[in-house]
Each structure stands twice: as structure tokens, then as C-alpha cells.
Amino acid sequence: MISDFGDRLRSARKESKLSVPHMVDYINEYLTAHGLKTIHESTYYSWEKIGTHRELKTGKSFPHPVVYLLLVSKFGVTAHWLFFGDQGGRIIRYSADLPNQFATDITKHQIYSLTDKDPLDEEIDRVKSTLSQEQQSMLLDFLRSIK
């Protein structure tokens, strides 16, 4: 079980087979383009210790908010999983495991991840993601007709 932010960050990076120098270059490219202060490898390593027994208690920094979006998109994980873990299996780890209509919108990642889905809701989401706009409209009309 991966219970701490730093461990989840490290796990996601290693699973993606990416090195810390690669991640630092990737992040710094974005930060530089937006006029933000760049980071050093030691800073990234310290992020991978946040919440663990290895966490630095003094002189630490946290990622700029835009960095979180870079991390989840690079690693293919949901932000909710990165921040809070799997919550006993309730939170979806990989954005690829989300229904199509949620996969590209980070805000919808969180909505879907936080929703306890029953089998009917899951099947509706699955079917809905395969329907054309016309079919969705017809299904909506049908469902509204049920009293």
C-alpha cells in the first residue's frame, strides 16, 4: 500500500520509467516558459519524501500548483489519487481507467474519482461513452419519459 504523497509520486515516476533528471528538465521547461523559478533535482527528491518518515522537516518546498497538473499528465494518474491515495480502492489511480468522457478533463477526474458508483451507474457511464450525440439525446428523452 502506498500511503504517503511522496511515495505515490515516486511510485508513479518509477512506474513511468522516468528519471528524476528527466522530470526536473520537463518541469523546468514549463516553469521557465511561464517566468517561474526553476527547481533542482534535490527539490524534486524532497517532494518524493513528503509525508514519509524521510521527509525533510526544514528548508523544504512544495510544488507550484501548475506542477501538479504536469505530474499527473506525465504519469497518467488522477490528481485525486496522487493527493489522497486509493482510499481503500474507491479512488481510480490511472486516468486511462476513467470513462472516456472523464479522461481528458482533470476536474472531471476528481468528480468521477469521488463518486461511489453502483453497478448501474458504471454501466450507464460505459454505454453513454459509446453513444453518438443523437443516441444520447434519444436515451435522455426515453429516461425522462419514465414516471
Buried (B, 14 or more C-beta within 10 A) or exposed (E): EBEBBBBBBBBBBEEEEBEBEEBBEBBBEBBEEEEBEEBEEEBBBBBBBBBEEEBEEEEEEEBBEEBBEBBBEBBBBBBBBBEBBBEEEBBBBBBEEBBEEBBEEBEBBBEBBEEEBEEEEEEBBEEBBEEEEEEBEEBEEEEEEEE
